[in-house]
């Protein structure tokens, strides 16, 4: 009998964590979408970020096809995480 209770508790916990994980994924996707829309609006209006980092070196690395070095340089310059830096570098003009 005790095993059944433990089994049900584990299954319930697993379902709860799975549901929370799906909800977190949805929220993260919505945040990324909102950030992208914000970027598009600012670009359309011709507004640049006030504290925008100088990306000349990173743009040059992208033009040279050195994507990994560009991501590393972006991370060092901005303190961004790997995923964020990769996405930012992929959005730069000249990226192939």
C-alpha positions in Angstrom: 0.0 0.0 0.0 2.8 2.4 0.9 4.5 1.8 -2.5 1.3 2.8 -4.3 1.1 6.1 -2.3 4.7 6.8 -3.1 4.2 6.0 -6.7 1.2 8.3 -7.0 3.1 11.1 -5.3 6.0 10.7 -7.7 3.7 10.6 -10.7 1.9 13.7 -9.4 5.1 15.5 -8.8 6.4 14.6 -12.3 3.2 15.9 -13.9 3.4 19.1 -11.9 7.0 19.7 -12.9 6.2 18.9 -16.5 3.3 21.4 -16.5 5.5 24.1 -14.9 8.3 23.4 -17.5 5.8 23.9 -20.3 4.5 27.1 -18.8 8.0 28.5 -18.4 8.8 27.6 -22.0 5.7 29.5 -23.2 6.6 32.5 -21.1 10.2 32.5 -22.4 8.9 32.3 -26.0 6.6 35.3 -25.4 9.4 37.3 -23.8 11.7 36.6 -26.8 8.8 37.6 -29.2 8.2 40.8 -27.2 11.9 41.7 -27.2 12.1 41.1 -31.0 9.0 43.3 -31.6 10.6 46.0 -29.4 13.8 45.8 -31.4 11.8 46.1 -34.7 9.8 49.1 -33.4 13.0 50.9 -32.2 14.7 50.2 -35.5 11.7 51.4 -37.5 11.6 54.6 -35.4 15.4 55.1 -35.8 16.0 54.9 -32.1 19.2 53.3 -30.9 19.8 51.9 -27.5 21.3 54.5 -25.2 23.9 52.1 -23.8 24.3 50.1 -27.0 27.7 48.4 -27.1 30.2 49.2 -29.9 29.7 46.2 -32.2 32.3 47.2 -34.9 34.7 44.5 -33.9 31.9 41.9 -33.8 30.5 43.0 -37.1 34.0 42.6 -38.6 34.3 39.1 -37.2 30.9 38.2 -38.7 32.0 39.6 -42.1 35.1 37.5 -41.9 33.0 34.4 -41.2 34.3 34.0 -37.7 31.0 33.4 -36.0 32.3 31.7 -32.9 34.8 34.4 -32.2 32.1 37.0 -32.8 29.8 35.2 -30.2 32.7 35.1 -27.7 33.5 38.8 -28.3 29.8 39.7 -27.9 29.6 37.8 -24.6 32.8 39.5 -23.3 31.5 43.0 -24.4 27.9 42.7 -23.1 28.0 40.0 -20.4 25.3 38.1 -22.3 24.8 34.3 -22.0 25.8 32.0 -24.8 22.3 31.6 -26.2 21.6 35.3 -26.1 24.9 36.1 -27.7 24.4 33.5 -30.4 21.0 34.9 -31.3 22.3 38.5 -31.3 25.2 37.7 -33.6 22.9 35.8 -35.9 20.8 38.9 -36.3 23.7 41.1 -37.3 23.9 42.2 -40.9 26.3 40.2 -43.0 25.7 37.0 -41.1 25.6 34.0 -43.3 
